[in-house]
Amino acid sequence: MSLFLQQIMNGLTLGSIYGLVALGLTLVYGILHIPNFAHGALYMVGAFMSYFFMVDLGVHYWVAMAGSAVVVAVLAILCERLVFHPLRHSPPIHDKIAAIGILLFLEAVVQMFWGADFRRMSSPFTGIMNFDGLIIPEQRLLIVVSAFALVVALQLFLRKTMTGATIIAMAQNRDGAFLVGIDSNRVAMMTFAISGALAAVAATLYAPINLVYPAMGHLVIMKAFVIIILGGMGSVPGAIAGGMIIGFAEAFGGFYISTAYKDIIAFGLLVLILSWRPQGLFAKGAH
């Protein structure tokens, strides 16, 4: 039984990270209809910025996380202003190509400063908790609790603030939002900033139990796209539910079948669920 509960904890950990990354991705797509392939690079930059703040500047883990979130949020806004905004009237393929260009550019910049080596980032939460045979590392518990808190905070922001209401209005009806005077530029920048900050926080949470390297965003962003397709493109609940589905599938599949196949499981689930429900599990729209 403890092994089963252990896999539930592992699934919650993976699902929380995937969900946070997919949440930022689905916000951008739901509001701006941009499939931001550069989102994985923002995730990677978030990890490297936290590593830089902690190792090179010697700041505390929480300060590093906050600093990384701010840096990546600003970087995401710059991507929107300098790249995606000028392409808003171009054919749809242009923003996809531009996003891949941003991805390659950011990876090259990171390699220029830090090289291609794998790095390990420390965390102050190195303890192990034992609940009657259930072993839970503090960092994994922190990931689950932080992800839950961020999702609740984001939902409250979207539902209870005027800025959040403008984001939802843009997602539901872009033309109607323009007619009532909503500043689309401000909403676009805010959406990209939230997306970047979520990616940076997810990377900082996951880095101490993973490795930090320039290509670390590739597999994560592929799974994030699987998640938002499963959940329904642009659906916030779908991103959260999809993240948990993939996280649990990987944890249990890796344990009961083989860890060699755990990355394939996500894409197998995508085929199965879309063959049953092509529109995804949730209706489109930021809810």
CORLINKA-V69915 format. One record per residue. N is the residue number from 1. RES is the residue in three letters. PHI is phi in radians with two decimals (none if undefined). PSI is psi as a letter, one per 20 degrees, with the letter a starting at -180 (* if undefined). D_LAST is the distance of its C-alpha to the last C-alpha in Angstrom with 2 decimals. Layout:
N:RES:PHI:PSI:D_LAST + N:RES:PHI:PSI:D_LAST
This chain:
1:MET:none:h:36.30 + 2:SER:-1.12:h:35.91 + 3:LEU:-1.14:h:35.45 + 4:PHE:-1.12:g:32.61 + 5:LEU:-1.11:h:30.93 + 6:GLN:-1.08:g:31.64 + 7:GLN:-1.22:h:29.67 + 8:ILE:-1.09:g:26.69 + 9:MET:-1.13:g:26.87 + 10:ASN:-1.09:g:27.28 + 11:GLY:-1.12:g:24.29 + 12:LEU:-1.11:h:22.11 + 13:THR:-1.10:g:23.57 + 14:LEU:-1.08:g:22.98 + 15:GLY:-1.07:h:19.46 + 16:SER:-1.15:g:18.59 + 17:ILE:-1.15:g:20.11 + 18:TYR:-1.05:g:18.68 + 19:GLY:-1.12:g:15.13 + 20:LEU:-1.12:g:15.59 + 21:VAL:-1.15:g:17.12 + 22:ALA:-1.17:h:14.62 + 23:LEU:-1.09:g:11.71 + 24:GLY:-1.13:h:13.69 + 25:LEU:-1.13:g:14.62 + 26:THR:-1.29:h:11.31 + 27:LEU:-1.08:g:10.26 + 28:VAL:-1.11:g:13.64 + 29:TYR:-1.20:g:13.52 + 30:GLY:-1.10:h:10.28 + 31:ILE:-1.71:h:11.72 + 32:LEU:-1.94:i:15.41 + 33:HIS:0.99:k:15.91 + 34:ILE:-1.97:o:18.21 + 35:PRO:-1.37:n:18.77 + 36:ASN:-1.38:n:20.09 + 37:PHE:-1.17:i:22.89 + 38:ALA:-1.41:i:24.15 + 39:HIS:-1.08:h:21.36 + 40:GLY:-1.11:h:23.75 + 41:ALA:-1.22:h:26.40 + 42:LEU:-1.12:h:24.30 + 43:TYR:-1.03:g:23.84 + 44:MET:-1.12:g:27.63 + 45:VAL:-1.08:h:28.49 + 46:GLY:-1.02:g:26.52 + 47:ALA:-1.14:g:28.75 + 48:PHE:-1.20:h:31.87 + 49:MET:-1.17:g:31.21 + 50:SER:-1.12:g:30.84 + 51:TYR:-1.05:g:33.98 + 52:PHE:-1.09:g:35.75 + 53:PHE:-1.11:g:34.93 + 54:MET:-1.34:g:36.03 + 55:VAL:-1.43:g:39.04 + 56:ASP:-1.47:h:40.42 + 57:LEU:-1.75:i:39.58 + 58:GLY:1.29:k:39.70 + 59:VAL:-1.48:r:36.75 + 60:HIS:-1.25:q:34.91 + 61:TYR:-0.93:g:32.01 + 62:TRP:-1.16:h:29.44 + 63:VAL:-1.15:g:30.88 + 64:ALA:-1.08:g:30.81 + 65:MET:-1.09:g:27.13 + 66:ALA:-1.12:g:26.34 + 67:GLY:-1.10:g:28.74 + 68:SER:-1.10:g:27.34 + 69:ALA:-1.06:g:23.75 + 70:VAL:-1.17:g:25.21 + 71:VAL:-1.06:g:27.38 + 72:VAL:-1.24:h:24.76 + 73:ALA:-1.08:g:22.30 + 74:VAL:-1.14:g:25.26 + 75:LEU:-1.08:g:26.14 + 76:ALA:-1.12:h:22.69 + 77:ILE:-1.11:g:23.04 + 78:LEU:-1.07:g:26.53 + 79:CYS:-1.06:g:25.38 + 80:GLU:-1.16:g:23.00 + 81:ARG:-1.23:g:25.74 + 82:LEU:-1.54:h:28.73 + 83:VAL:-2.06:g:27.54 + 84:PHE:-1.30:h:24.30 + 85:HIS:-1.08:g:24.63 + 86:PRO:-1.11:i:28.17 + 87:LEU:-1.70:j:27.09 + 88:ARG:-1.11:h:24.32 + 89:HIS:-1.81:j:26.75 + 90:SER:-1.47:r:28.37 + 91:PRO:-0.98:q:28.08 + 92:PRO:-0.98:h:25.03 + 93:ILE:-1.15:h:27.35 + 94:HIS:-1.14:g:28.34 + 95:ASP:-1.23:h:25.23 + 96:LYS:-1.18:g:25.29 + 97:ILE:-1.12:g:28.95 + 98:ALA:-1.08:g:28.37 + 99:ALA:-1.10:g:25.77 + 100:ILE:-1.13:h:28.38 + 101:GLY:-1.09:g:30.94 + 102:ILE:-1.09:g:29.01 + 103:LEU:-0.98:g:28.70 + 104:LEU:-1.16:h:32.47 + 105:PHE:-1.12:g:33.35 + 106:LEU:-1.15:h:31.55 + 107:GLU:-1.12:g:33.06 + 108:ALA:-1.13:g:36.46 + 109:VAL:-1.12:g:36.23 + 110:VAL:-1.11:g:35.37 + 111:GLN:-1.10:h:38.23 + 112:MET:-1.11:h:40.53 + 113:PHE:-1.57:h:40.04 + 114:TRP:-1.99:i:39.56 + 115:GLY:1.37:a:40.94 + 116:ALA:-1.73:j:39.61 + 117:ASP:-1.23:q:40.56 + 118:PHE:-1.42:p:38.35 + 119:ARG:-2.21:q:37.86 + 120:ARG:-1.99:p:36.93 + 121:MET:-1.81:p:35.04 + 122:SER:-1.44:r:35.99 + 123:SER:-2.57:q:33.97 + 124:PRO:-1.27:i:35.28 + 125:PHE:-1.73:m:33.54 + 126:THR:-1.84:j:36.11 + 127:GLY:-1.27:r:36.89 + 128:ILE:-2.15:p:36.63 + 129:MET:-1.84:p:35.73 + 130:ASN:-2.09:o:37.39 + 131:PHE:-1.89:n:36.09 + 132:ASP:0.93:l:38.84 + 133:GLY:1.72:i:38.90 + 134:LEU:-1.53:o:35.22 + 135:ILE:-1.61:p:35.39 + 136:ILE:-2.21:o:32.37 + 137:PRO:-1.11:q:32.83 + 138:GLU:-1.01:h:31.49 + 139:GLN:-1.12:h:29.67 + 140:ARG:-1.17:g:27.63 + 141:LEU:-1.12:h:26.75 + 142:LEU:-1.06:g:25.82 + 143:ILE:-1.05:g:23.42 + 144:VAL:-1.13:g:21.58 + 145:VAL:-1.14:g:21.57 + 146:SER:-1.13:g:20.59 + 147:ALA:-1.10:g:17.64 + 148:PHE:-1.06:g:16.36 + 149:ALA:-1.10:g:17.09 + 150:LEU:-1.17:h:15.38 + 151:VAL:-1.12:g:12.05 + 152:VAL:-1.09:g:12.43 + 153:ALA:-1.08:g:13.69 + 154:LEU:-1.14:g:10.93 + 155:GLN:-1.12:g:8.30 + 156:LEU:-1.12:h:11.16 + 157:PHE:-1.08:g:11.82 + 158:LEU:-1.20:h:8.59 + 159:ARG:-1.57:h:8.84 + 160:LYS:-1.90:i:12.63 + 161:THR:-2.00:q:14.19 + 162:MET:-1.15:h:15.24 + 163:THR:-1.08:g:14.72 + 164:GLY:-1.06:h:11.07 + 165:ALA:-1.12:h:10.83 + 166:THR:-1.20:h:12.79 + 167:ILE:-1.13:g:10.65 + 168:ILE:-1.11:g:7.61 + 169:ALA:-1.07:g:10.60 + 170:MET:-1.10:h:12.06 + 171:ALA:-1.19:h:9.32 + 172:GLN:-1.38:h:9.38 + 173:ASN:-2.76:n:13.15 + 174:ARG:-1.08:g:15.37 + 175:ASP:-1.11:g:18.52 + 176:GLY:-1.11:h:17.40 + 177:ALA:-1.10:g:16.33 + 178:PHE:-1.08:g:19.83 + 179:LEU:-1.14:h:21.51 + 180:VAL:-1.59:j:20.38 + 181:GLY:1.55:j:21.61 + 182:ILE:-1.27:p:18.70 + 183:ASP:-1.34:o:20.39 + 184:SER:-1.15:h:18.92 + 185:ASN:-1.13:g:21.19 + 186:ARG:-1.13:g:19.97 + 187:VAL:-1.13:g:16.27 + 188:ALA:-1.10:g:17.41 + 189:MET:-1.13:g:19.55 + 190:MET:-1.08:g:17.04 + 191:THR:-1.12:g:14.56 + 192:PHE:-1.13:h:17.58 + 193:ALA:-1.10:g:18.83 + 194:ILE:-1.08:g:15.81 + 195:SER:-1.02:g:15.94 + 196:GLY:-1.13:g:19.69 + 197:ALA:-1.11:g:19.72 + 198:LEU:-1.09:g:17.50 + 199:ALA:-1.10:g:19.89 + 200:ALA:-1.14:g:22.89 + 201:VAL:-1.13:g:21.98 + 202:ALA:-1.04:g:21.36 + 203:ALA:-1.13:g:24.71 + 204:THR:-1.18:h:26.53 + 205:LEU:-1.20:h:25.46 + 206:TYR:-1.52:h:26.49 + 207:ALA:-0.98:g:29.59 + 208:PRO:-1.12:h:31.95 + 209:ILE:-1.88:j:31.68 + 210:ASN:-2.28:b:31.70 + 211:LEU:-2.11:q:33.66 + 212:VAL:-1.87:o:33.10 + 213:TYR:-2.74:q:34.25 + 214:PRO:-1.04:h:33.46 + 215:ALA:-1.69:j:32.07 + 216:MET:-1.15:i:29.82 + 217:GLY:-1.47:i:26.62 + 218:HIS:-1.07:g:27.62 + 219:LEU:-1.20:h:26.82 + 220:VAL:-1.09:g:23.68 + 221:ILE:-1.25:h:22.16 + 222:MET:-1.09:g:23.34 + 223:LYS:-1.23:h:21.59 + 224:ALA:-1.11:h:18.37 + 225:PHE:-1.15:h:18.56 + 226:VAL:-1.02:g:19.33 + 227:ILE:-1.11:g:16.26 + 228:ILE:-1.29:h:13.78 + 229:ILE:-1.28:g:15.90 + 230:LEU:-1.06:g:15.90 + 231:GLY:-1.36:i:12.19 + 232:GLY:1.85:o:11.64 + 233:MET:-0.99:p:12.02 + 234:GLY:1.62:j:9.11 + 235:SER:-1.66:p:6.64 + 236:VAL:-1.19:g:5.95 + 237:PRO:-1.05:h:6.82 + 238:GLY:-1.12:h:9.35 + 239:ALA:-1.13:g:10.85 + 240:ILE:-1.19:g:11.53 + 241:ALA:-1.11:g:12.90 + 242:GLY:-1.08:g:14.75 + 243:GLY:-1.05:g:16.27 + 244:MET:-1.20:h:17.60 + 245:ILE:-1.05:g:18.95 + 246:ILE:-1.17:g:20.80 + 247:GLY:-1.05:g:21.96 + 248:PHE:-1.18:h:23.44 + 249:ALA:-1.08:g:24.90 + 250:GLU:-1.18:g:26.64 + 251:ALA:-1.12:g:27.92 + 252:PHE:-1.29:h:29.34 + 253:GLY:-1.12:g:30.44 + 254:GLY:-1.13:h:32.18 + 255:PHE:-1.42:g:33.92 + 256:TYR:-1.56:i:34.94 + 257:ILE:-1.89:f:35.56 + 258:SER:-2.98:p:36.24 + 259:THR:-1.15:h:34.72 + 260:ALA:-1.15:h:36.07 + 261:TYR:-1.87:j:33.46 + 262:LYS:-1.12:h:30.34 + 263:ASP:-1.34:h:29.00 + 264:ILE:-1.34:h:29.68 + 265:ILE:-1.01:g:27.66 + 266:ALA:-1.03:g:24.29 + 267:PHE:-1.33:h:25.47 + 268:GLY:-1.14:g:27.10 + 269:LEU:-1.09:h:23.89 + 270:LEU:-1.00:g:22.20 + 271:VAL:-1.09:g:25.05 + 272:LEU:-1.12:g:25.02 + 273:ILE:-1.23:g:21.36 + 274:LEU:-1.23:h:21.21 + 275:SER:-1.22:h:24.49 + 276:TRP:-1.57:g:22.98 + 277:ARG:-2.41:n:19.51 + 278:PRO:-1.04:h:19.72 + 279:GLN:-1.44:i:16.20 + 280:GLY:1.64:r:14.85 + 281:LEU:-1.35:h:13.55 + 282:PHE:-2.19:q:10.01 + 283:ALA:-1.16:q:9.40 + 284:LYS:-1.20:q:8.76 + 285:GLY:2.28:q:6.07 + 286:ALA:-1.44:o:3.78 + 287:HIS:-2.01:*:0.00
